[in-house]
Amino acid sequence: MADPYQNSYHHGDADGYRTYGDGGQDGYGYQTDYPPQEEDAASDATEGHDEEDQMYEGEYQGIPHPDEIKAARRAARAKARAAADAVSEQEELAEQYEDIMEDCGHGRFQWSLFVVLGLALMADSVECFVVAFALPSAEKDMCLSNAEKGMLGLIVFLGMMFGAFIWGGMSDKVGRRKCLIIALAINCVSAFLSSFAQGYGFFIFFRLFSGIGIGGSVPIVYSYFSEFLQMDKRGEHLSWLCMFWMMGGIYASFTAWGIVPRYGWGFSMGSEFQFHSWRVFVLVCALPAIAALIGLMFMPESPRFLLEHAKHDEAWMILKQVHDTNWRAKGEPERVFTVSQIKTPKTQEDEFFEIQSSTGTAFQRWVVRTVTLIKLVLKNVLSLLTRELRLSTLLMAIIWFTMAFSYYGLAVWFPDMIKHLQYEEYESKVKVFHREKVERFHFNFSLENQVHKEGEYINDKFVNIEMKSVRFENSLFEDCYFEDIKSTETFFENCTIKSTVFYNTGESDTMFEVFHALLMIPKLQMNHCFIVSTDLYEEKFIDCRMENTSFFHTKKGCHLNYEEENDVLIYLVSFLGSLAVLPGNIISALFMDKIGRIKMIGGSMLISAGCTFFLFLSFSQAAIIAWQCLFCGVSVAAWNGIQVITVELYPASKRATAFGVLNAICKLAAILGSSIFASFVGITKVVPILLSCAALVCGGLLALKLPETREKILL
């Protein structure tokens, strides 16, 4: 049998295109019928079968054969080309590529790539949760202030914002697969190092780079997968891919639930290195990225990207691999890949890149490549604002921003409101003790949610107990002894402390540091105090008077502050929110190609806006959780539609760049939304609800102005 692929090629006309083989009537060397085979070349799979056995089953039911449907589509596209005054070279390549993908079919290869890229998308989802779940324990290990905790919560989104911009632009010039491998490798290494980082500075540094790495997964994954899908499969299967983001949230919730609350587990090497359970959780969260990284080693580069960069041989071989893999899995190994010619542009930028990279020393070539690459990426970014793409880019930027601002803002607001309601309920049950006098008593039980006013404690012992939300006001402590105290939200206000010993209750490095800290406490009077290596925080003793008070043998670490159990409700709320996405994912996948991207986005955002109004009626934890689940389930359809249409609006040479820029805008909106919404918790519900509702309505109405792309060939 003659090989349909002509290994030799010749340059086309002055249009800068390369052409394989002899062209057909439409200018493509593409055959819709399979070439005749010799008898001795017949596949063993066809032996013993008559042609009647291969009759199409749907013939008697009046169902057209899939090959007839493909031929009809191609005829319609050829007719449209003939009717058009002029067809751009980009459109010709896009139509030819669509024909090739139709013949390759949808099968084992796409499903294998689906799982690998899904794991990369799952890693992105996990990255959004890992700090939030680890923070309640991490702040104990590293003695974090509120400002440091806030920065740690935002640093991941900041890294993902830069990562989306960088890797999205790079993948249009370097390659989808190569950039995704590098990005995931950076994420894995940074996550691994962050789990062992003992100090706040190193931890936040590695989490920043972890975010930069994983930030490239979303723009690359959708661009990469879409270029292996034919038109009638694109919307549905890109929507199915979104389910991995939900799986990431469930995975993070389950692993956090099973690992983090066991904070007491761990080991230490001296006083400088500690490895507690939350660090194990950080390591486990890197597993999806590691699995995706391993899977990508067996996946090829996008042939659409290769064709854009005139790498004809590699693209042809990959397309043949896709074709043969799918048809062998379907039991038709005799199918022959019939492409003999692919018409592909060779851009001026690529020529300049090749010329410069062939001269000078290795370092000079590296500098030239890097500078050229940066210029090309920036040029690609600016091209998104050209006349043809300006309106689409502006609309998409607003839609991405409004959706992310509301979604991530409410994602923070929901659990914070639940915590606030829990706190209010807890405060309502406080026990008040007034003018109690306790002498020579041994406190060997925990004190919780209590206020002691104007009490007197003479010659008492507080040994090996926990104090949680305890406040002593205007009280006297004389000849008392404190040992092994673990406290949470415990304060002494306007108290007089005489001849009292605090042993093994705090931490400090040097006596000088403690003495300096005490001097910084306003209105703190010390008469005849003997202080030895202790840690008295300003917020613990407020306007107190101390006489002959000593502090001995203090602990290392932040154990004085608290070691309370993590609230399981945090994980439960996240798990339910992620699980609620499942129905929305299924519905959007099934109807994305039926009702269209525009109606899906606009309808979902407007319905989500309506859901936020019912939050005015939420006065309990159960109600807030219910509305959170409803909001997540409805809004996911908009997310799926936004990601699908972003892929389809832009040509292959700008697809990942545009997705990266828009995803960076999304992360910026997430930072702003989470910061603004969190600041109103406990103050008012009106502002967050109105902000989210207004943003969703604005984005939903603008989405209706976008062009429908469900029957558009990927350019």
Protein Blocks (a to p, Z undefined) as FASTA:
>chain_A
ZZfbdfbdcdddfnopacehjddfkopacdfbdcdddfklpcfklgoiafklmpcfklmn
opacfklmmmmmmmmmmmmmmmpmbdcfklmmmmmmmmmmmmnopafklmmmmmmmmmmm
mmmmmmmmmmmmmmmmmmmmnopafklmmmmmmmmmmmmmmmmmmmmmmmmmnopklmmm
mmmmmmmmmmmmmmmpmbfklmmmmmmmmmmmmmmmmmmmmmmmmmmccfklmmmmmmmm
mmmmmmmmmmmmmmmmmmmmmmmgccdehjkbccdfklmmmmmmmmmmmmmmmmmmmpcc
dfklmmmnopaklmmmmmmmmmmmmmmmnopakbccfbfbdcddddfklmmmmmmmmgcj
fklmmmmmmmmmmmmmmmmmmmmmgmklmmmmmmmmmmmmmmmmmmmmmmmmmmmmmmmm
mmmmmmmmpccdehiacehiacfbdcehiadehiacehiacehiadehiacehiacehia
cehiacehiacehiacehiacehkbccfbfklmmmmmmmpghiacehiacehiaddfklp
ghiacehiacehiaedjklmpccdcdfklmmmmmmmmmmmmmmmmmmmmmmmmnojklmm
mmmmmmmmmmmmmmmmpcbfklmmmmmmmmmmmmmmmmmmmmmmmmmmpcfklmmmmmmm
mmmmmmmmmmmmmmmmmmmgokamklmmmmmmmmmmmmmmmmmmpccfklcccZZ
